[in-house]
Amino acid sequence: MPTRILSVSRRSAGWCLAVALLPLASPASAQQSLDQTWKEIAVILQSPPVDAGGYVRFNFPRKDLAVHVGDVAIPAPFALTAWVGFDGTPDSASAMGDLVVTAAELGPVLAELARQSVEVTAVHNHLAGEEPQITYIHFHLMGPAARTARALDAALRLTGAPRPVMPAGAAAVTIDSGAVFAALGKHGKAAGAMAQVGFVLVTGAVTMHGRPVLPALGYASPINVLQVSANRAVATGDFAVTAGQLPHLLSALAANGVTATAVHHHLVGEEPKIYFVHFWGDAPLADLLRALRAALDATKPA
């Protein structure tokens, strides 16, 4: 299959937006085929492959970190999962993702990525006011997937990311996921106290260095909602938008009490230019969902 440039989309929650099964295959047989095809890469990265709706993803949740934003403890799936996605085949793949690092890990990891000739496309925050401070390193590499995996393995060894990564067990859903999905207008995924819904807010084709970008990987917009208590929820994620959508989105977030914690790029050389707006909301669940719905509506064409 033709190789496509992958784009980064910070999945602060570390969940894929969709799970696409192989045609006419059962879920079990599809996963078995995926495991066999990407077995070498999984061994190198010490993480199981996940079919992410058009690309193959490997996750590295930072369960070793105890991070707080104010009085809210941040679960690793909510905003602290490093990952890499592969588009293509193990023999020829484009790879992108981001690494989640502490201040002490940042310098050594960047040095190792440079030594491994991994292109770093962005280094920045996603959250604001978190303790300890967390930095996200977005990267890109093309070629045999095993080479990419070995390069990332070398970088991951310089972090405290626990490996091997074990598949997450099913957690009883305690958030009102039905209310989340209804308010945001799309069914998503839920586990424990967290629900996630993903969107693509940019219409039309996006290219990077002249090559098409896969929307689910390159410029999807995940919204992650965490139930903190019976009367409180928080939300984070990022909206990927064009320059024309950006001011309307920022105005809607501010008007509805949601803080834009960062506005920046994840890609290099894309057309049109995509801006990633990370955010933090803290309110009763119903109020928070109304605010997020207003932000989504603000990105629609007039």
N, C-alpha and C positions, 0 to 999 in steps of 0.2 A: 504494500500500500504506500502511497506517497507520504513522505515525511512532512509534517506541519510544524511550524514553530509554535511552541507552547507559550502561553502567557501565564503570569502569576496571578492568582487570585488568593489574598490572605484569607485562609479559612481559619479564622481565629478559633473556630470550634473544632476544627480538624475533621469534620464530617464531609463526605462527598455529597454533592447535590442530588444525585440520582444513581440508581443501580440498574444498569442495563444488562439483561441476560442475553446469552448467545441465542440466535434464532432457533426456535423449535427445541430448545434445551431446557431441561429442568434446572432449578436453582442449584441442586447438588452437582449435576454434571457440568454445568457452566463453571462453577467454582473449581471443580476438579481440573477442568481444562485450563483455567486461568493459573491455578497452582502449578501445573506441569509446565506450561509455557514460560512462566516467570520464576521457576524454581531456583535457578542460579542466582538471580537478582535478589530473591527473598533470603537466600542463605547469606549473601554478602551483607545485605542491609539489616538482617535479623528482624524482619518485619513481614507479615503476610501481605500478599497483593490484594487490592480491593478494586473491583470493577466500578469505575466512577463515571459511567455513562459516556464513553468515548475515549477515555484514557485509563491507564492503570496507575493506581496510587498506592504509596507506602507511607504510613503514618508513624510518627515518633512523639507521642504525648509526653510532655514534661511533667510527669507525675512526681518527680523528685523535688519540684519547687513548691513552696508555700507562698503564694502571691495573694495580696489583698489590694482591693481598691476601696479605701475607707474601711468600713466594717464588713465588706463583702469578700468572702474567700472565693477565689477564682478557680473553678475546677479545670483540669487540663483540657477536656474536650470543649470547654466554653471559649477559651482564648489562648491556649498555651500548647498547641500541637504543631510541631514541625512536620513537614511532609515533602515528598517529591512525587511528581506525576510524569509518566512516560507516554508519549504519543508515538505510535509506530510499532515496531517489533523489537525484540531483544537485540537483533543484529544491527538495526538502524533506527534510532529513536531520538526524538527531541525530548529534553527533560527540563522541567522547571518546578519550582516550589519555594519554600522558605524555611529557614532555620530559626528556632527560638532560642535566644542566648541571653545570658546574664552579662553584666558589665565586665566581669572578670574573664568571661569566655570570648567576648567579642573580638579582641585583638588576635589571639591565637587562631580562632576559627577563620577570620578573614585572611590571615597569613597563609593558612593551609589551603584555603580555596584558591588563592593566587598561585601557590606552588603547584596545585593540581590543574591549573588553567581553567578553572570554573569561572565563568563570567558572572560577576555580581551586578545585578541590575538595580538594586535599591537597598539602603540600610536606614532603618527608621523605626519609630514607635508606632504602635497601634492603639495602645491604651494611654491614659494620662493619669498621673498621680499614683501609679501602682507601686507597691513596695514588695520586694525589691524591684528596681527598674529593669524592664525587659526590652530587648531590641530584636527586631526581625530582619533577617538577611534574605533577600530574594535573589535567586540565582537562575542561570540558564546554561545548558550544555547540550551539544549535539554529538551523536556518534553511537558506538556500541553501548548498549545499556550497562553491560558489565563494567566498562571503564568508568561510566558515570557513577555507578554504585560504589566502586572502590574509592573514588574520589570523595564521595559523600561519607562513606564509612570512616575515612581518615579524619574528616572534619567532625563527624558526630562523636568520635572517640575523645575529642577535646572538650566535650560537654558532659553534663551529668544526665543526659537523656537515657532513661532505662532501656536496655535491650538485653535479651530478645523481647520484642513486643508481643504480648499475648492478645488474642482477639478478645474484645470486650464482651463480657457476659450480658445477657438481657437484664435490664433494670426496670422494676415496676415504675410506670409513669405516674408521677405525682403532680405535675403541672396540668392545668386545664388545656391540653393540646388542642382540643376541639375549638375552644375559644380563640386560640392563637391562629389556627388555620382559617377559621371563618373570618376573623377580623382582617387578616392580611390577604385573604382571597386566594389562597393556594394551599394544598395539602403538602406537608413536609414530613419531618421525622421527629420523634420524641423518645427520650429515655430519661428516667429519673425525673429530676426537677427542671429539665431543659428541653426546649423545643427549637427546631430550626426550620426555616423556610428559605429557599433560594430562588432568585429571580435573575433574568437577563434584561437589563434596562436600556441597553444600547441596541438600536435597530440598525439593520444593514450590516455589511461585511466589515470586518476589521482585519487588517494585515499587519505583519511585523516583518520588516525587511523584505516586503513584497510577497510574503507567504501568508496564507489564511491562518487565522487564529481560531482555535476551538472555543466557542463561547463558554461552555461549562467549565473550562479550565482557565481561560485567559481573562474573562471579564464578567464573571458571574457575581451576583450580589447576595451574600448570605446574611440573614438576620437570625441572631441567636438570642433566645429569651430564657432567662433563668428565674424560677420562682424562689424568692428568698424567704418569704414568710406568707402568711395568709393574706396580708394587706400590702405586699411589696414584691416587685419584680424588677430585674435589671435586664438590659439588652445591650449587645455589642455586635460588631460585624463590620461590613463595609459596603458602601454603594459605589459601583463602578459606573461612571457617567461621562458624557462628552462635555466639552466646554460650554455648549449651549444649555445643557441641563444643570450644570454646576450651580449657578447663582440661585436658581429656583429651589434646588434641593437644600442649599445652605440656609436660605431664608425660612423654609418650612421647618427644618430641624430647630432653628433658634426660636421660631414662633411657638413651637410646641414643647419646649423645655428639654430637648435632646441636644447634648453637647457634641459638636464635631471635634473629635480629639486629634485628628490629623487629616490633611489634604495633601496628597502626593501621588507619585507614579509608582507602578510596580514593573512596568515594561520599559523597553528602550527601542525606539525606532518604529513604534506602531503608528498606523494611520487608520482612522483619525486618532488624535491624542485622547487617551483615557485617563481620567482622574479618579482616584480611589479615596473616598471619604469615609474614614473610620469614625465611629460614634459610640456614645455611652448614654443610656437612658436609665432613669431610676424613678419609679412611680408605682402606684397601684396598677395591677396588670391591665385592667380595662383602659385606664388613662394612657398607659404606655403603648398599648396596641393602637389606640386612636392616633397617637403621635406618629407612630411608625407608618400607619396607613396614609397619613397626610404627607409624609415624606415621599412615599412611593408615588402617590398621586401627583406630586410636584414635578416628577421626572417625565410625566407623560406629555406628548405634544399638545400645544395649546389648541 
